[in-house]
Amino acid sequence: MAKQSAFAKAVQREVDIQLRLYGRNRMQLAEDAAFIAANEVLGLGAGRARAFGEAFVKYANEIAELVVEDSKADDSIEYAKVTLDRRIKEIVGEDNFSPFDERYGRHGI
């Protein structure tokens, strides 16, 4: 394998930084939207906001870990999909449920 040039390494570092920022910003957008929706629909206020935010981050990390761990053994992440679908269906009910592949689209996570 050819040695990577200093320029190529610098470009790769910048791409890595941009991808991390993109991911972090997407996560923050989702958290902000969740706070606003919980306030509007459920009446979430300052008293419960901290617990809600901590739970949001906890479950986001748990879902990410579930998907990463499952992907090590199964590229199609079937276990993660079934596990997440089961929990989401319990929360939203059968009539409001959309399967993983519909929620995440053709390319998934």
Protein Blocks (a to p, Z undefined) as FASTA:
>chain_A
ZZddfklmmmmmmmmmmmmmmmmmmmmmmmmmmmmmmmmmnopafklmmmmmmmmmmmmm
mmmmmmmmmmmmomnlmmmmmmmmmmmmmmnommlpccfklmnojnlZZ
